[in-house]
Amino acid sequence: MGSREGTMNVALGHFDFGPLIYGVIMFLGILVMWWKLTRGHWLSLVIDIAVFALVFKLHGGTMAGGFAAMVAALLAGMLLPLMLRR
């Protein structure tokens, strides 16, 4: 019984937070778009959707591209309507 063969080391010492962060950003993006849709912020909603679609397509539809698209859409949806109102 002194042999450690066949035992599984559960304490790996490494955890990938990428999918967790990806999920949080995705949830925030959906929440923000839902908020804009229910409150009639149409310009900002269209900007969010357009920027997301453009960036996602440019990055080839990968997970990294989706993450970049969500972040870009959140930033564009917050900043571009403010710049257009001036």
For each residue, the residues with C-beta under 8 A, 3 or more apart:
1:
2:
3: 6
4: 7
5:
6: 3
7: 4
8:
9: 12
10:
11:
12: 9 15
13:
14:
15: 12
16: 19
17: 20 21
18: 21 22
19: 16 22 23
20: 17 23 24
21: 17 18 24 25 67
22: 18 19 25 26 63 66 67
23: 19 20 26 27
24: 20 21 27 28
25: 21 22 28 29 67 70 71 74
26: 22 23 29 30 66 70
27: 23 24 30 31
28: 24 25 31 32 70 74
29: 25 26 32 33 48 52 70 73 74
30: 26 27 33 34
31: 27 28 34 35
32: 28 29 35 36 48 74 77
33: 29 30 36 37 45 48 49 77
34: 30 31 37 38
35: 31 32 38 39 41
36: 32 33 39 41 42 44 45 48 77
37: 33 34 41 45
38: 34 35
39: 35 36
40:
41: 35 36 37 44 45 81
42: 36 45 46
43: 46 47 81 84
44: 36 41 47 48 77 78 80 81
45: 33 36 37 41 42 48 49 77
46: 42 43 49 50
47: 43 44 50 51 73 76 77 80 81
48: 29 32 33 36 44 45 51 52 73 74 76 77
49: 33 45 46 52 53 73
50: 46 47 53 54
51: 47 48 54 55 69 72 73 76 77
52: 29 48 49 55 56 69 70 72 73
53: 49 50 56 57 69
54: 50 51 57 58 69
55: 51 52 58 59 65 68 69 72 73
56: 52 53 59 61 65 66 69
57: 53 54 60 61
58: 54 55 65
59: 55 56 62 64 65 66 68 69
60: 57 65
61: 56 57 65 66
62: 59 65 66
63: 22 66 67
64: 59 67 68
65: 55 56 58 59 60 61 62 68 69
66: 22 26 56 59 61 62 63 69 70
67: 21 22 25 63 64 70 71
68: 55 59 64 65 71 72
69: 51 52 53 54 55 56 59 65 66 72 73
70: 25 26 28 29 52 66 67 73 74
71: 25 67 68 74 75
72: 51 52 55 68 69 75 76
73: 29 47 48 49 51 52 55 69 70 76 77
74: 25 28 29 32 48 70 71 77 78
75: 71 72 78 79
76: 47 48 51 72 73 79 80
77: 32 33 36 44 45 47 48 51 73 74 80 81
78: 44 74 75 81 82
79: 75 76 82 83
80: 44 47 76 77 83 84
81: 41 43 44 47 77 78 84 85
82: 78 79 85 86
83: 79 80 86
84: 43 80 81
85: 81 82
86: 82 83
